[in-house]
Amino acid sequence: VMKKFFKWVLWFLILGAVLWGLYVWAKKAEADKPGEAIPVQPAEHIQPGQPLPGLYLSNPPVSGWHYGETVEWGVYDKELTDQNVIHNLEHGGIWITYQPDVPAELAENLKRLAGEYKRKVVLSPRAANDSPIALAAWGRLDKFDYFDEARIKKFIKAYKDKGPEFVP
């Protein structure tokens, strides 16, 4: 009887160690992901002009209520409607935004970099940004003040095609 008891205790300890290891591994994996995790809001479609059912949890928004139409992937010199681009994020896209008054060199570097991606990346100025540069993916956000090509490419690699709706 004692042998059986110790056998169960040993299996319990092994299982506990495995679960603890998985927990530590998951925490480290989350810490290694670029940007900040933002709670995902309902992905409901609304009509243009319809009032939003609530406030977005981030600036720029990374999920939530959006229009049924996406924007074309690419580089824009004009501001886009948040509710259109949120739909792009739902399809696994990345939205790079910058404050319209950033130095011209910074804007040109962003345009050059975004232009390297033929799909799944949208770049546009956005006056509502509270930081010079913001990177948005579904449920993820990274904000910073200066052009950092490696940081942007790491974010794109981590989250491109990772939205809740896969659309090639």
C-alpha positions, 0 to 999 in steps of 0.5 A: 500500500505504501509503494502505491501511495509513494507512486501517486505522490511521485506522479503528482509531483512530476505533474506539478513540475510540468505544469509549473514549467509550462506556466513559466514558459508561457509567461516568458513567451508573452514577455518576449512578444513585441508591444503591449497586450490590450484586451480585445473588444467585441468585433461587431460591425457598425454602419458608417455614422452610427454612434460607437457602442462604447469607448476603445481601450487604446489609442489607436484602437486595436479591436472593437466595433468597426465598419464592414469595409476594409481599406486597401493595404498600402501607404496613405498620405491622408488620415483613415477612418479608425473603424475601417482599419480596425477591420484590416486588423481583424484580418491579420493586418498591421496598422502603422500610424504617425502624428502628422507633424513628425519630421519629414525624414521620419515620415519618409522612413516609415513610408519606405519601410511600409512600402516593402510590404505588398499586403497586410500593412497599412501606413497612415498619418493619424492626428489623434495619436498620443505618440509620434509612432504607433504600431497596431495589430489585433489586440496588440499595440506598441508606441514610441517616439523615433524611427526604429526599423528593427522594432517595426519589422519585429512587430510586423513579423510577430502579428501579420496574419494573426488576426481572428479572421484569416483573409489572404 
